[in-house]
Amino acid sequence: MTSTSTPPGSPRRRDAGRPRGAAVTAAVLASVRAELAETGFEGLSVERVARRAEVNKTSVYRRWPTREALVAAAMDGLRDEFVESPDTGSLHGDLYALALPIAELAARPDGIALLRAALSTTAGNDVSTDASRRVSGRADTVFSIADRARARGEWREGVEPRQAIFTLVGAIIHRTLLERAEPTGDWLDGLVDIVCHGIRRAPP
C-alpha cells in the first residue's frame, strides 16, 4: 500500500490537507507582493510565488490563471487598508485623512511595486483596470467630503470632487516613482494645503 504522507524532514505545504482556502490565498498574495518588490511585474514568476508561499503551483493556477490576475488579486487584498475617511471638521483634515493611507502604501516596497505593475505597459488590462477601480473607489469618498465642505463654505462651486483625489494620487505617484522620495507627513500636509487652496471658495 502506497503512503501519501509527507516524507520525514519535508516542509508541509499550506495547501496540504484541509482546511486551506483563506490561508493559501493570504500566503500567495503576500508572496506576490514580496516578489513584485524584488523583481517587478516583468520578472514575476508563478513558480517562485508558489515556492515562497509554500504551496503547489497548481493551487496558484487554479485560483489565478495569469500573472495579471495574481497582481489584481494582490491589489484587491489591500482593500481593508482603505477605510472610510473620518469627518475631521475641516477640508484639510478630511483630505489629509483620505490621502494618508495611499501615501503610506506608496512608501512601502510592495506598494511601490504594485504601482509600477499598474503602470506597466506589459501588465495587461486586469491590473490597470483594478488600479483605476481602486482609485475611483476612493474618489467616491470625496463626494461626501465635498458635501461637508460645502456646508462649511469651504468648497467652491464648479470644482469637480474626483479631480481632487486624482490630483492627490497623481502627486503621490510622482513623488514615489519619479522623484523616488518618501511622501512624508510634512510633504503630504503641504500637498493637501495646495489642493485646498484650489478648492476653497474665493473670498468676496
N, C-alpha and C positions, 0 to 999 in steps of 0.2 A: 504494500500500500504506500502511495507516494505522499509525503508530508508537504503541506502548504505553509508550514510555519516559517517565520523568519529565521535564517541561519544565525547561530550564536555570533555576537560581535557586530552584526549588521545593524545600521541605524534604522529605526522604524519610521516608515513614511507616514506623513499626516493623512494620506488617503488610504492607508491600510486599515481595513476593518471599519466598523461603524461605532458612533456617529461620525460624520465628516461634514460635508456641506459648508457651513459657515466657517469652520476652522480652515478648510482648504482654500476657500475664497479669500479670507483675510490674509493667509500666508502668501498666496500667489500675488495678490495686488500689492502687498508690501514689497515683495520681491521685484515686481515690475518697476515700482518707483525707485528702488535701490539700483536696479540695473540701468534705468534711464539716467540716473545721476552719474553713473560710471561710464556708460557707453553712448548715451544719446539714442534717439529713435533709430538712426541708421544702423547702429550696432546691436540693437536689441535682439536677443536670441531666446526663442521659446524654450529651447533646451536648457540654457543657463537659468532662465526664470524658474523652470521646474526643479532644477537641481538645488538652487538657493532656497526654494520653498519646501524642499524635501517631499515632493510629490512626483508621481509619474507624469511624463509629458502628455500622455493620452488624457489624463484628468484635466489638463490645461486646454487642450484642443477641443475636448468635449464641451467645455463651457464657453471658450472664446476661440473661434476657428481661425482668427487672423491676429496679427500684431496690432492692427488698428483697433480691433475690438478689445484687446487687452488694455491698451492705453486709455481708451474711452472709459472702460470699467474702472481703471485706476483713478481717473478724474471723478467719476461718479462716487467712488468710495470716499472722497473728500467732502461730500455734501454736508456732513454733520458739522464741519468746521465753520460753515457759513450760516450762522444762526440769524434770526430776525434782529435787526438793529434796534436798540432801545431808544425811547424818547428821552433825549438828554435835556430838552428845553431850549435848545438853540440850533440853528442851521449848521454852524461849525461843528458842534458836538455830534450831531446826527451823522453828518458826512464823514467825520473822522471815525466814528464807530463803524460805519459801513465799510470804509476803505481799509481799516486796520487789519482785519483777518486776511484780506487779499495781499496786503503788503507783507504780513508775516509769512504767508505761504510762499510768496515770491522770493523771500530772503532765504528759504531753505533749499538745500541742494535738490531734493526731489521736486520741489515746487518749480524751481528754475528749469529742471529737466522736462516737466510737464508743459511749461510754457513753450519751450523750444520745440517739443513734439507737436504742439498745437499749431505752431507757425511753420513747421517743416513742410516743404513742398512735396515730400515723399511720404508723408504720414497718411494721406488719404482723407476722404470726407468724414469718416466716422469720428476722427479726433477733432478736426476743426469745427464740425457741427456741434459736438458735445461741448467744446470750449465756449463756442458762441452762445449755446443754450445756457451754460452756467453763468456767463456774464449777464445775459439777458434776465436771468432769474434774479440777480442782484439788482438789475435796473428796475424791476417791478417794485422793489422796496423803496426806490427813490420817489415813487408816486405818493406814498404815504408821508415820506419826509417832506415832499413839496407841499402837500396839503397842510401839514402842521406849520411849515414855514410861511405859507400864505396867510394863515390865521394870525401869525405874529407880525405880519408885514415885512417878512424877510425874503420873500420870493417874488421877483419881478415878473410881471405878466409877459408872455412871449418866450420865456426860457423853457426849453424842452427838457423834462426831467431825465430822459435817457442820455442826453448829451452830457449831463453832469457826471454820471457814473462812467461813461465811456472816456471822458476826459481824465478822470482819476485813474482808471485802469490803464489807459494808454501811457500816462506818465509813469506809472509804476513799472510797466513793461520796459519802457525806455530806460528807466533808472537801472533796472536789474540786468537786462540783456544787452543793451548797447553801451551804457556807461560802466557796467559791471561794478556797480556800487550798491551798498545796502540801503534800502528805504527806511532809514531810521525814524524814530518818533518825531524828532525835530524837523526832519525833511518832510515827513508826511503832514505835519502841522502847517508848515509853510505852503505846501501844495493845496491843502484844503482851504487855507486862507485866501489864496489866489482865486480858487474856484468860487468861493463865497462872494468875493468882491464882484465877480462877473454875474452872479445870480441875484444879489440883493437889489431891491427896489432903488432906483436912482432918487436922490434927495430932491424935494420940491424946489 
